[in-house]
Amino acid sequence: MKLILLLAAVLVVGLLVTQQLNKGKEANAEQAAEMGADKLPKVPTNPGDVPKFEDDMKKFMEDEAARQAEMIDQATQ
């Protein structure tokens, strides 16, 4: 009887862990969609492209910060 209860408890814990892991994948996809992952700068493959990537990344971060500040302003009004 104890073995059956132990197996049932392990099954329940396994199901809960599986559900939590699946929710994490969905949340990451939603966060990427909100963030506009398609606007991310391309990662350079050549060492000479690194300065351009740095400029692109700075611009992206500034644009994203401005967008988030605008969203916060809209939410607080």
All heavy atoms as a GROMACS GRO file, in nm:
protein
  584
    1MET      N    1   0.082  -0.119   0.000
    1MET     CA    2   0.000   0.000   0.000
    1MET      C    3   0.087   0.126   0.000
    1MET      O    4   0.056   0.221  -0.070
    1MET     CB    5  -0.092  -0.005   0.123
    1MET     CG    6  -0.191   0.107   0.130
    1MET     SD    7  -0.308   0.088  -0.005
    1MET     CE    8  -0.409   0.228   0.022
    2LYS      N    9   0.194   0.122   0.081
    2LYS     CA   10   0.283   0.237   0.086
    2LYS      C   11   0.350   0.258  -0.050
    2LYS      O   12   0.370   0.372  -0.093
    2LYS     CB   13   0.390   0.218   0.194
    2LYS     CG   14   0.337   0.227   0.333
    2LYS     CD   15   0.449   0.211   0.434
    2LYS     CE   16   0.394   0.215   0.576
    2LYS     NZ   17   0.501   0.199   0.676
    3LEU      N   18   0.382   0.149  -0.117
    3LEU     CA   19   0.447   0.160  -0.247
    3LEU      C   20   0.353   0.223  -0.350
    3LEU      O   21   0.395   0.306  -0.430
    3LEU     CB   22   0.492   0.021  -0.294
    3LEU     CG   23   0.568   0.017  -0.427
    3LEU    CD1   24   0.695   0.100  -0.418
    3LEU    CD2   25   0.601  -0.126  -0.463
    4ILE      N   26   0.228   0.190  -0.345
    4ILE     CA   27   0.130   0.247  -0.437
    4ILE      C   28   0.115   0.397  -0.412
    4ILE      O   29   0.110   0.477  -0.505
    4ILE     CB   30  -0.006   0.174  -0.425
    4ILE    CG1   31   0.009   0.030  -0.477
    4ILE    CG2   32  -0.114   0.247  -0.504
    4ILE    CD1   33  -0.112  -0.057  -0.454
    5LEU      N   34   0.108   0.438  -0.285
    5LEU     CA   35   0.098   0.579  -0.251
    5LEU      C   36   0.225   0.654  -0.295
    5LEU      O   37   0.217   0.766  -0.346
    5LEU     CB   38   0.075   0.598  -0.101
    5LEU     CG   39  -0.062   0.555  -0.049
    5LEU    CD1   40  -0.068   0.566   0.102
    5LEU    CD2   41  -0.170   0.641  -0.112
    6LEU      N   42   0.339   0.593  -0.279
    6LEU     CA   43   0.464   0.654  -0.321
    6LEU      C   44   0.467   0.672  -0.473
    6LEU      O   45   0.505   0.779  -0.524
    6LEU     CB   46   0.583   0.569  -0.276
    6LEU     CG   47   0.721   0.620  -0.317
    6LEU    CD1   48   0.749   0.754  -0.252
    6LEU    CD2   49   0.827   0.519  -0.279
    7LEU      N   50   0.424   0.570  -0.548
    7LEU     CA   51   0.420   0.581  -0.694
    7LEU      C   52   0.320   0.688  -0.739
    7LEU      O   53   0.348   0.763  -0.833
    7LEU     CB   54   0.385   0.446  -0.756
    7LEU     CG   55   0.494   0.339  -0.748
    7LEU    CD1   56   0.441   0.206  -0.800
    7LEU    CD2   57   0.616   0.381  -0.826
    8ALA      N   58   0.207   0.698  -0.671
    8ALA     CA   59   0.108   0.800  -0.704
    8ALA      C   60   0.165   0.940  -0.677
    8ALA      O   61   0.146   1.033  -0.757
    8ALA     CB   62  -0.021   0.779  -0.625
    9ALA      N   63   0.235   0.956  -0.567
    9ALA     CA   64   0.296   1.085  -0.533
    9ALA      C   65   0.402   1.123  -0.636
    9ALA      O   66   0.409   1.238  -0.680
    9ALA     CB   67   0.356   1.080  -0.394
   10VAL      N   68   0.484   1.028  -0.678
   10VAL     CA   69   0.586   1.054  -0.780
   10VAL      C   70   0.520   1.091  -0.912
   10VAL      O   71   0.566   1.182  -0.982
   10VAL     CB   72   0.679   0.932  -0.796
   10VAL    CG1   73   0.768   0.945  -0.918
   10VAL    CG2   74   0.763   0.912  -0.671
   11LEU      N   75   0.411   1.026  -0.947
   11LEU     CA   76   0.339   1.058  -1.069
   11LEU      C   77   0.285   1.201  -1.065
   11LEU      O   78   0.299   1.276  -1.162
   11LEU     CB   79   0.225   0.958  -1.091
   11LEU     CG   80   0.137   0.982  -1.213
   11LEU    CD1   81   0.218   0.961  -1.340
   11LEU    CD2   82   0.017   0.892  -1.210
   12VAL      N   83   0.226   1.239  -0.954
   12VAL     CA   84   0.171   1.375  -0.941
   12VAL      C   85   0.283   1.478  -0.949
   12VAL      O   86   0.271   1.579  -1.019
   12VAL     CB   87   0.092   1.389  -0.808
   12VAL    CG1   88   0.057   1.534  -0.781
   12VAL    CG2   89  -0.034   1.304  -0.813
   13VAL      N   90   0.393   1.455  -0.882
   13VAL     CA   91   0.505   1.548  -0.886
   13VAL      C   92   0.560   1.557  -1.028
   13VAL      O   93   0.591   1.666  -1.078
   13VAL     CB   94   0.615   1.507  -0.786
   13VAL    CG1   95   0.742   1.586  -0.807
   13VAL    CG2   96   0.565   1.523  -0.643
   14GLY      N   97   0.571   1.446  -1.096
   14GLY     CA   98   0.619   1.445  -1.234
   14GLY      C   99   0.528   1.526  -1.327
   14GLY      O  100   0.575   1.602  -1.412
   15LEU      N  101   0.398   1.511  -1.311
   15LEU     CA  102   0.304   1.588  -1.392
   15LEU      C  103   0.316   1.738  -1.364
   15LEU      O  104   0.312   1.820  -1.456
   15LEU     CB  105   0.160   1.540  -1.366
   15LEU     CG  106   0.125   1.403  -1.423
   15LEU    CD1  107  -0.014   1.360  -1.377
   15LEU    CD2  108   0.133   1.404  -1.574
   16LEU      N  109   0.330   1.774  -1.238
   16LEU     CA  110   0.344   1.916  -1.202
   16LEU      C  111   0.473   1.975  -1.260
   16LEU      O  112   0.473   2.087  -1.311
   16LEU     CB  113   0.340   1.933  -1.051
   16LEU     CG  114   0.205   1.905  -0.983
   16LEU    CD1  115   0.219   1.912  -0.832
   16LEU    CD2  116   0.101   2.004  -1.031
   17VAL      N  117   0.580   1.900  -1.253
   17VAL     CA  118   0.707   1.948  -1.308
   17VAL      C  119   0.695   1.966  -1.459
   17VAL      O  120   0.741   2.066  -1.516
   17VAL     CB  121   0.823   1.853  -1.272
   17VAL    CG1  122   0.948   1.884  -1.351
   17VAL    CG2  123   0.850   1.859  -1.123
   18THR      N  124   0.633   1.871  -1.525
   18THR     CA  125   0.615   1.879  -1.670
   18THR      C  126   0.533   2.001  -1.708
   18THR      O  127   0.566   2.073  -1.803
   18THR     CB  128   0.546   1.752  -1.723
   18THR    OG1  129   0.625   1.640  -1.686
   18THR    CG2  130   0.532   1.756  -1.874
   19GLN      N  131   0.425   2.027  -1.634
   19GLN     CA  132   0.343   2.145  -1.662
   19GLN      C  133   0.421   2.273  -1.642
   19GLN      O  134   0.411   2.367  -1.723
   19GLN     CB  135   0.219   2.146  -1.573
   19GLN     CG  136   0.116   2.042  -1.612
   19GLN     CD  137  -0.003   2.043  -1.519
   19GLN    OE1  138  -0.001   2.106  -1.414
   19GLN    NE2  139  -0.108   1.973  -1.558
   20GLN      N  140   0.501   2.282  -1.538
   20GLN     CA  141   0.580   2.402  -1.512
   20GLN      C  142   0.683   2.424  -1.622
   20GLN      O  143   0.706   2.537  -1.665
   20GLN     CB  144   0.649   2.393  -1.377
   20GLN     CG  145   0.554   2.406  -1.260
   20GLN     CD  146   0.488   2.543  -1.256
   20GLN    OE1  147   0.549   2.644  -1.283
   20GLN    NE2  148   0.360   2.543  -1.222
   21LEU      N  149   0.746   2.318  -1.669
   21LEU     CA  150   0.845   2.332  -1.775
   21LEU      C  151   0.780   2.378  -1.905
   21LEU      O  152   0.836   2.458  -1.979
   21LEU     CB  153   0.920   2.201  -1.795
   21LEU     CG  154   1.015   2.160  -1.682
   21LEU    CD1  155   1.074   2.023  -1.710
   21LEU    CD2  156   1.123   2.263  -1.663
   22ASN      N  157   0.662   2.329  -1.935
   22ASN     CA  158   0.592   2.370  -2.057
   22ASN      C  159   0.547   2.515  -2.049
   22ASN      O  160   0.549   2.586  -2.149
   22ASN     CB  161   0.472   2.279  -2.084
   22ASN     CG  162   0.515   2.142  -2.130
   22ASN    OD1  163   0.625   2.124  -2.179
   22ASN    ND2  164   0.428   2.044  -2.112
   23LYS      N  165   0.508   2.562  -1.932
   23LYS     CA  166   0.468   2.702  -1.916
   23LYS      C  167   0.588   2.793  -1.939
   23LYS      O  168   0.574   2.902  -1.992
   23LYS     CB  169   0.410   2.728  -1.777
   23LYS     CG  170   0.271   2.674  -1.759
   23LYS     CD  171   0.218   2.708  -1.623
   23LYS     CE  172   0.080   2.649  -1.601
   23LYS     NZ  173   0.029   2.677  -1.467
   24GLY      N  174   0.706   2.752  -1.900
   24GLY     CA  175   0.826   2.832  -1.920
   24GLY      C  176   0.855   2.854  -2.067
   24GLY      O  177   0.895   2.962  -2.108
   25LYS      N  178   0.833   2.753  -2.149
   25LYS     CA  179   0.856   2.766  -2.293
   25LYS      C  180   0.758   2.865  -2.354
   25LYS      O  181   0.794   2.947  -2.437
   25LYS     CB  182   0.842   2.631  -2.362
   25LYS     CG  183   0.954   2.535  -2.329
   25LYS     CD  184   0.933   2.402  -2.398
   25LYS     CE  185   1.039   2.302  -2.356
   25LYS     NZ  186   1.015   2.170  -2.412
   26GLU      N  187   0.632   2.858  -2.312
   26GLU     CA  188   0.532   2.949  -2.365
   26GLU      C  189   0.561   3.093  -2.323
   26GLU      O  190   0.546   3.185  -2.401
   26GLU     CB  191   0.392   2.908  -2.316
   26GLU     CG  192   0.345   2.776  -2.372
   26GLU     CD  193   0.219   2.726  -2.305
   26GLU    OE1  194   0.164   2.800  -2.221
   26GLU    OE2  195   0.176   2.616  -2.336
   27ALA      N  196   0.605   3.111  -2.200
   27ALA     CA  197   0.635   3.246  -2.151
   27ALA      C  198   0.752   3.305  -2.228
   27ALA      O  199   0.750   3.423  -2.262
   27ALA     CB  200   0.666   3.242  -2.002
   28ASN      N  201   0.853   3.226  -2.258
   28ASN     CA  202   0.967   3.277  -2.334
   28ASN      C  203   0.925   3.318  -2.473
   28ASN      O  204   0.972   3.419  -2.525
   28ASN     CB  205   1.078   3.172  -2.341
   28ASN     CG  206   1.147   3.153  -2.209
   28ASN    OD1  207   1.141   3.238  -2.122
   28ASN    ND2  208   1.214   3.040  -2.194
   29ALA      N  209   0.837   3.242  -2.536
   29ALA     CA  210   0.789   3.276  -2.669
   29ALA      C  211   0.709   3.405  -2.665
   29ALA      O  212   0.721   3.490  -2.753
   29ALA     CB  213   0.706   3.162  -2.726
   30GLU      N  214   0.626   3.422  -2.561
   30GLU     CA  215   0.547   3.544  -2.548
   30GLU      C  216   0.637   3.664  -2.524
   30GLU      O  217   0.616   3.770  -2.581
   30GLU     CB  218   0.446   3.530  -2.434
   30GLU     CG  219   0.335   3.433  -2.463
   30GLU     CD  220   0.247   3.407  -2.341
   30GLU    OE1  221   0.268   3.473  -2.238
   30GLU    OE2  222   0.157   3.323  -2.352
   31GLN      N  223   0.739   3.648  -2.441
   31GLN     CA  224   0.830   3.758  -2.414
   31GLN      C  225   0.906   3.797  -2.540
   31GLN      O  226   0.926   3.915  -2.567
   31GLN     CB  227   0.929   3.720  -2.304
   31GLN     CG  228   0.866   3.713  -2.167
   31GLN     CD  229   0.963   3.660  -2.063
   31GLN    OE1  230   1.071   3.612  -2.095
   31GLN    NE2  231   0.923   3.667  -1.938
   32ALA      N  232   0.946   3.701  -2.618
   32ALA     CA  233   1.018   3.731  -2.742
   32ALA      C  234   0.927   3.803  -2.840
   32ALA      O  235   0.970   3.895  -2.910
   32ALA     CB  236   1.073   3.603  -2.804
   33ALA      N  237   0.800   3.762  -2.846
   33ALA     CA  238   0.706   3.827  -2.936
   33ALA      C  239   0.680   3.972  -2.892
   33ALA      O  240   0.672   4.062  -2.975
   33ALA     CB  241   0.574   3.750  -2.940
   34GLU      N  242   0.667   3.993  -2.760
   34GLU     CA  243   0.647   4.128  -2.710
   34GLU      C  244   0.769   4.215  -2.737
   34GLU      O  245   0.758   4.333  -2.768
   34GLU     CB  246   0.622   4.126  -2.559
   34GLU     CG  247   0.485   4.080  -2.519
   34GLU     CD  248   0.469   4.079  -2.368
   34GLU    OE1  249   0.553   4.139  -2.298
   34GLU    OE2  250   0.372   4.019  -2.321
   35MET      N  251   0.886   4.158  -2.725
   35MET     CA  252   1.009   4.233  -2.739
   35MET      C  253   1.038   4.267  -2.885
   35MET      O  254   1.114   4.359  -2.913
   35MET     CB  255   1.125   4.152  -2.680
   35MET     CG  256   1.251   4.227  -2.661
   35MET     SD  257   1.360   4.126  -2.566
   35MET     CE  258   1.513   4.163  -2.646
   36GLY      N  259   0.977   4.199  -2.976
   36GLY     CA  260   1.005   4.225  -3.116
   36GLY      C  261   1.135   4.160  -3.158
   36GLY      O  262   1.226   4.226  -3.205
   37ALA      N  263   1.144   4.031  -3.139
   37ALA     CA  264   1.267   3.959  -3.167
   37ALA      C  265   1.309   3.970  -3.313
   37ALA      O  266   1.425   3.951  -3.345
   37ALA     CB  267   1.252   3.812  -3.128
   38ASP      N  268   1.216   4.004  -3.402
   38ASP     CA  269   1.253   4.016  -3.542
   38ASP      C  270   1.334   4.143  -3.569
   38ASP      O  271   1.395   4.157  -3.673
   38ASP     CB  272   1.127   4.013  -3.629
   38ASP     CG  273   1.027   4.121  -3.593
   38ASP    OD1  274   1.025   4.162  -3.476
   38ASP    OD2  275   0.952   4.164  -3.682
   39LYS      N  276   1.335   4.237  -3.474
   39LYS     CA  277   1.409   4.362  -3.491
   39LYS      C  278   1.550   4.354  -3.435
   39LYS      O  279   1.622   4.453  -3.439
   39LYS     CB  280   1.334   4.476  -3.422
   39LYS     CG  281   1.196   4.504  -3.479
   39LYS     CD  282   1.136   4.624  -3.412
   39LYS     CE  283   1.039   4.580  -3.306
   39LYS     NZ  284   0.973   4.691  -3.238
   40LEU      N  285   1.590   4.242  -3.381
   40LEU     CA  286   1.722   4.230  -3.322
   40LEU      C  287   1.830   4.241  -3.428
   40LEU      O  288   1.814   4.193  -3.539
   40LEU     CB  289   1.736   4.095  -3.251
   40LEU     CG  290   1.653   4.077  -3.125
   40LEU    CD1  291   1.666   3.933  -3.075
   40LEU    CD2  292   1.699   4.172  -3.018
   41PRO      N  293   1.943   4.305  -3.393
   41PRO     CA  294   2.054   4.313  -3.488
   41PRO      C  295   2.113   4.175  -3.515
   41PRO      O  296   2.114   4.088  -3.428
   41PRO     CB  297   2.157   4.402  -3.417
   41PRO     CG  298   2.085   4.467  -3.305
   41PRO     CD  299   1.968   4.382  -3.271
   42LYS      N  300   2.163   4.158  -3.634
   42LYS     CA  301   2.227   4.031  -3.672
   42LYS      C  302   2.362   4.020  -3.602
   42LYS      O  303   2.439   4.116  -3.597
   42LYS     CB  304   2.250   4.025  -3.823
   42LYS     CG  305   2.123   4.037  -3.904
   42LYS     CD  306   2.054   3.906  -3.912
   42LYS     CE  307   1.937   3.920  -4.009
   42LYS     NZ  308   1.842   3.820  -4.000
   43VAL      N  309   2.391   3.903  -3.550
   43VAL     CA  310   2.518   3.879  -3.483
   43VAL      C  311   2.626   3.865  -3.591
   43VAL      O  312   2.608   3.791  -3.688
   43VAL     CB  313   2.512   3.752  -3.397
   43VAL    CG1  314   2.645   3.722  -3.334
   43VAL    CG2  315   2.405   3.766  -3.290
   44PRO      N  316   2.738   3.935  -3.576
   44PRO     CA  317   2.840   3.932  -3.680
   44PRO      C  318   2.914   3.798  -3.685
   44PRO      O  319   2.932   3.731  -3.584
   44PRO     CB  320   2.936   4.044  -3.640
   44PRO     CG  321   2.920   4.058  -3.493
   44PRO     CD  322   2.776   4.025  -3.466
   45THR      N  323   2.955   3.762  -3.804
   45THR     CA  324   3.034   3.641  -3.822
   45THR      C  325   3.179   3.674  -3.852
   45THR      O  326   3.266   3.589  -3.840
   45THR     CB  327   2.977   3.554  -3.935
   45THR    OG1  328   2.969   3.633  -4.053
   45THR    CG2  329   2.839   3.502  -3.899
   46ASN      N  330   3.203   3.798  -3.893
   46ASN     CA  331   3.340   3.843  -3.922
   46ASN      C  332   3.385   3.940  -3.814
   46ASN      O  333   3.306   4.023  -3.767
   46ASN     CB  334   3.346   3.914  -4.057
   46ASN     CG  335   3.310   3.821  -4.171
   46ASN    OD1  336   3.342   3.703  -4.166
   46ASN    ND2  337   3.244   3.875  -4.272
   47PRO      N  338   3.511   3.935  -3.774
   47PRO     CA  339   3.561   4.027  -3.672
   47PRO      C  340   3.547   4.174  -3.712
   47PRO      O  341   3.526   4.260  -3.628
   47PRO     CB  342   3.707   3.989  -3.656
   47PRO     CG  343   3.718   3.850  -3.704
   47PRO     CD  344   3.614   3.836  -3.810
   48GLY      N  345   3.551   4.204  -3.840
   48GLY     CA  346   3.540   4.342  -3.885
   48GLY      C  347   3.400   4.399  -3.870
   48GLY      O  348   3.381   4.521  -3.874
   49ASP      N  349   3.301   4.312  -3.853
   49ASP     CA  350   3.161   4.357  -3.840
   49ASP      C  351   3.124   4.391  -3.696
   49ASP      O  352   3.013   4.437  -3.672
   49ASP     CB  353   3.066   4.249  -3.892
   49ASP     CG  354   3.085   4.224  -4.041
   49ASP    OD1  355   3.136   4.315  -4.110
   49ASP    OD2  356   3.048   4.114  -4.087
   50VAL      N  357   3.213   4.368  -3.602
   50VAL     CA  358   3.181   4.389  -3.460
   50VAL      C  359   3.149   4.536  -3.429
   50VAL      O  360   3.052   4.563  -3.359
   50VAL     CB  361   3.294   4.334  -3.370
   50VAL    CG1  362   3.270   4.372  -3.225
   50VAL    CG2  363   3.303   4.183  -3.384
   51PRO      N  364   3.224   4.634  -3.480
   51PRO     CA  365   3.188   4.774  -3.449
   51PRO      C  366   3.048   4.812  -3.498
   51PRO      O  367   2.975   4.882  -3.428
   51PRO     CB  368   3.296   4.855  -3.521
   51PRO     CG  369   3.412   4.764  -3.532
   51PRO     CD  370   3.352   4.628  -3.551
   52LYS      N  371   3.010   4.765  -3.617
   52LYS     CA  372   2.875   4.793  -3.667
   52LYS      C  373   2.771   4.726  -3.578
   52LYS      O  374   2.667   4.784  -3.548
   52LYS     CB  375   2.860   4.745  -3.811
   52LYS     CG  376   2.724   4.777  -3.869
   52LYS     CD  377   2.709   4.721  -4.009
   52LYS     CE  378   2.575   4.748  -4.072
   52LYS     NZ  379   2.460   4.725  -3.991
   53PHE      N  380   2.799   4.604  -3.535
   53PHE     CA  381   2.707   4.534  -3.445
   53PHE      C  382   2.692   4.610  -3.314
   53PHE      O  383   2.582   4.619  -3.260
   53PHE     CB  384   2.757   4.391  -3.419
   53PHE     CG  385   2.675   4.316  -3.320
   53PHE    CD1  386   2.548   4.271  -3.353
   53PHE    CD2  387   2.723   4.288  -3.194
   53PHE    CE1  388   2.471   4.201  -3.262
   53PHE    CE2  389   2.648   4.218  -3.102
   53PHE     CZ  390   2.521   4.174  -3.136
   54GLU      N  391   2.802   4.664  -3.264
   54GLU     CA  392   2.796   4.741  -3.140
   54GLU      C  393   2.705   4.862  -3.157
   54GLU      O  394   2.620   4.888  -3.070
   54GLU     CB  395   2.937   4.786  -3.101
   54GLU     CG  396   2.942   4.865  -2.972
   54GLU     CD  397   3.082   4.911  -2.936
   54GLU    OE1  398   3.176   4.885  -3.013
   54GLU    OE2  399   3.095   4.974  -2.831
   55ASP      N  400   2.719   4.933  -3.268
   55ASP     CA  401   2.632   5.048  -3.293
   55ASP      C  402   2.487   5.006  -3.308
   55ASP      O  403   2.396   5.071  -3.254
   55ASP     CB  404   2.679   5.122  -3.420
   55ASP     CG  405   2.816   5.185  -3.404
   55ASP    OD1  406   2.858   5.209  -3.288
   55ASP    OD2  407   2.881   5.209  -3.507
   56ASP      N  408   2.463   4.898  -3.381
   56ASP     CA  409   2.327   4.848  -3.399
   56ASP      C  410   2.265   4.807  -3.265
   56ASP      O  411   2.148   4.834  -3.239
   56ASP     CB  412   2.324   4.729  -3.495
   56ASP     CG  413   2.357   4.767  -3.638
   56ASP    OD1  414   2.355   4.888  -3.669
   56ASP    OD2  415   2.385   4.675  -3.718
   57MET      N  416   2.345   4.743  -3.180
   57MET     CA  417   2.295   4.697  -3.051
   57MET      C  418   2.264   4.816  -2.960
   57MET      O  419   2.162   4.816  -2.890
   57MET     CB  420   2.396   4.603  -2.986
   57MET     CG  421   2.339   4.533  -2.866
   57MET     SD  422   2.191   4.440  -2.910
   57MET     CE  423   2.248   4.278  -2.886
   58LYS      N  424   2.349   4.918  -2.962
   58LYS     CA  425   2.322   5.038  -2.882
   58LYS      C  426   2.192   5.104  -2.927
   58LYS      O  427   2.110   5.143  -2.845
   58LYS     CB  428   2.438   5.136  -2.894
   58LYS     CG  429   2.558   5.099  -2.813
   58LYS     CD  430   2.668   5.204  -2.828
   58LYS     CE  431   2.792   5.164  -2.753
   58LYS     NZ  432   2.902   5.259  -2.770
   59LYS      N  433   2.174   5.115  -3.059
   59LYS     CA  434   2.051   5.175  -3.111
   59LYS      C  435   1.930   5.092  -3.071
   59LYS      O  436   1.826   5.145  -3.030
   59LYS     CB  437   2.058   5.187  -3.263
   59LYS     CG  438   1.937   5.255  -3.324
   59LYS     CD  439   1.949   5.264  -3.475
   59LYS     CE  440   1.833   5.333  -3.541
   59LYS     NZ  441   1.702   5.293  -3.499
   60PHE      N  442   1.942   4.960  -3.082
   60PHE     CA  443   1.832   4.872  -3.044
   60PHE      C  444   1.795   4.890  -2.896
   60PHE      O  445   1.678   4.899  -2.861
   60PHE     CB  446   1.868   4.726  -3.072
   60PHE     CG  447   1.767   4.628  -3.019
   60PHE    CD1  448   1.647   4.610  -3.083
   60PHE    CD2  449   1.792   4.556  -2.903
   60PHE    CE1  450   1.553   4.521  -3.034
   60PHE    CE2  451   1.700   4.467  -2.854
   60PHE     CZ  452   1.580   4.450  -2.920
   61MET      N  453   1.897   4.896  -2.810
   61MET     CA  454   1.872   4.911  -2.667
   61MET      C  455   1.806   5.046  -2.636
   61MET      O  456   1.715   5.054  -2.554
   61MET     CB  457   2.002   4.895  -2.588
   61MET     CG  458   2.061   4.756  -2.595
   61MET     SD  459   1.953   4.628  -2.532
   61MET     CE  460   1.955   4.666  -2.360
   62GLU      N  461   1.850   5.151  -2.703
   62GLU     CA  462   1.789   5.283  -2.682
   62GLU      C  463   1.645   5.284  -2.731
   62GLU      O  464   1.556   5.338  -2.663
   62GLU     CB  465   1.871   5.390  -2.754
   62GLU     CG  466   2.006   5.415  -2.690
   62GLU     CD  467   2.095   5.505  -2.774
   62GLU    OE1  468   2.053   5.545  -2.886
   62GLU    OE2  469   2.207   5.533  -2.729
   63ASP      N  470   1.619   5.224  -2.847
   63ASP     CA  471   1.482   5.218  -2.899
   63ASP      C  472   1.392   5.136  -2.807
   63ASP      O  473   1.277   5.174  -2.781
   63ASP     CB  474   1.481   5.156  -3.039
   63ASP     CG  475   1.547   5.245  -3.143
   63ASP    OD1  476   1.570   5.364  -3.114
   63ASP    OD2  477   1.577   5.194  -3.254
   64GLU      N  478   1.444   5.026  -2.758
   64GLU     CA  479   1.366   4.940  -2.669
   64GLU      C  480   1.336   5.010  -2.537
   64GLU      O  481   1.226   5.002  -2.484
   64GLU     CB  482   1.440   4.808  -2.645
   64GLU     CG  483   1.359   4.704  -2.573
   64GLU     CD  484   1.237   4.657  -2.650
   64GLU    OE1  485   1.234   4.667  -2.772
   64GLU    OE2  486   1.143   4.609  -2.584
   65ALA      N  487   1.434   5.083  -2.484
   65ALA     CA  488   1.414   5.158  -2.360
   65ALA      C  489   1.308   5.266  -2.380
   65ALA      O  490   1.221   5.287  -2.295
   65ALA     CB  491   1.544   5.219  -2.311
   66ALA      N  492   1.313   5.333  -2.494
   66ALA     CA  493   1.212   5.436  -2.523
   66ALA      C  494   1.074   5.374  -2.538
   66ALA      O  495   0.974   5.430  -2.489
   66ALA     CB  496   1.251   5.511  -2.650
   67ARG      N  497   1.067   5.258  -2.603
   67ARG     CA  498   0.937   5.190  -2.620
   67ARG      C  499   0.880   5.147  -2.486
   67ARG      O  500   0.761   5.165  -2.458
   67ARG     CB  501   0.953   5.070  -2.712
   67ARG     CG  502   0.820   5.004  -2.750
   67ARG     CD  503   0.841   4.881  -2.835
   67ARG     NE  504   0.902   4.773  -2.761
   67ARG     CZ  505   0.834   4.690  -2.679
   67ARG    NH1  506   0.704   4.704  -2.663
   67ARG    NH2  507   0.898   4.593  -2.616
   68GLN      N  508   0.966   5.093  -2.399
   68GLN     CA  509   0.919   5.051  -2.268
   68GLN      C  510   0.877   5.170  -2.183
   68GLN      O  511   0.778   5.163  -2.110
   68GLN     CB  512   1.027   4.970  -2.196
   68GLN     CG  513   1.045   4.833  -2.256
   68GLN     CD  514   1.151   4.752  -2.182
   68GLN    OE1  515   1.210   4.798  -2.086
   68GLN    NE2  516   1.175   4.631  -2.229
   69ALA      N  517   0.950   5.282  -2.192
   69ALA     CA  518   0.912   5.402  -2.119
   69ALA      C  519   0.776   5.454  -2.167
   69ALA      O  520   0.692   5.496  -2.086
   69ALA     CB  521   1.018   5.510  -2.135
   70GLU      N  522   0.752   5.446  -2.296
   70GLU     CA  523   0.624   5.487  -2.351
   70GLU      C  524   0.511   5.397  -2.301
   70GLU      O  525   0.404   5.445  -2.265
   70GLU     CB  526   0.629   5.484  -2.504
   70GLU     CG  527   0.502   5.532  -2.570
   70GLU     CD  528   0.513   5.527  -2.720
   70GLU    OE1  529   0.622   5.557  -2.772
   70GLU    OE2  530   0.410   5.496  -2.785
   71MET      N  531   0.538   5.266  -2.297
   71MET     CA  532   0.438   5.172  -2.246
   71MET      C  533   0.407   5.199  -2.099
   71MET      O  534   0.292   5.191  -2.056
   71MET     CB  535   0.484   5.028  -2.267
   71MET     CG  536   0.483   4.984  -2.412
   71MET     SD  537   0.550   4.819  -2.437
   71MET     CE  538   0.434   4.721  -2.344
   72ILE      N  539   0.510   5.231  -2.022
   72ILE     CA  540   0.489   5.261  -1.879
   72ILE      C  541   0.407   5.388  -1.864
   72ILE      O  542   0.317   5.395  -1.781
   72ILE     CB  543   0.625   5.272  -1.808
   72ILE    CG1  544   0.690   5.134  -1.798
   72ILE    CG2  545   0.609   5.333  -1.668
   72ILE    CD1  546   0.833   5.136  -1.749
   73ASP      N  547   0.438   5.490  -1.944
   73ASP     CA  548   0.360   5.615  -1.939
   73ASP      C  549   0.214   5.590  -1.973
   73ASP      O  550   0.125   5.644  -1.907
   73ASP     CB  551   0.419   5.718  -2.034
   73ASP     CG  552   0.551   5.775  -1.985
   73ASP    OD1  553   0.580   5.762  -1.863
   73ASP    OD2  554   0.626   5.833  -2.067
   74GLN      N  555   0.189   5.509  -2.074
   74GLN     CA  556   0.051   5.480  -2.111
   74GLN      C  557  -0.021   5.401  -2.002
   74GLN      O  558  -0.139   5.422  -1.977
   74GLN     CB  559   0.048   5.400  -2.242
   74GLN     CG  560   0.086   5.481  -2.363
   74GLN     CD  561   0.090   5.396  -2.488
   74GLN    OE1  562   0.074   5.273  -2.484
   74GLN    NE2  563   0.114   5.460  -2.603
   75ALA      N  564   0.052   5.312  -1.936
   75ALA     CA  565  -0.011   5.230  -1.833
   75ALA      C  566  -0.041   5.310  -1.707
   75ALA      O  567  -0.135   5.278  -1.633
   75ALA     CB  568   0.081   5.112  -1.797
   76THR      N  569   0.037   5.415  -1.680
   76THR     CA  570   0.016   5.492  -1.558
   76THR      C  571  -0.079   5.607  -1.575
   76THR      O  572  -0.111   5.676  -1.479
   76THR     CB  573   0.151   5.544  -1.504
   76THR    OG1  574   0.215   5.621  -1.605
   76THR    CG2  575   0.240   5.429  -1.462
   77GLN      N  576  -0.126   5.632  -1.695
   77GLN     CA  577  -0.219   5.745  -1.717
   77GLN      C  578  -0.360   5.700  -1.705
   77GLN      O  579  -0.404   5.598  -1.715
   77GLN     CB  580  -0.195   5.809  -1.853
   77GLN     CG  581  -0.063   5.879  -1.858
   77GLN     CD  582  -0.037   5.939  -1.997
   77GLN    OE1  583  -0.114   5.922  -2.090
   77GLN    NE2  584   0.074   6.007  -2.009
   0.00000   0.00000   0.00000
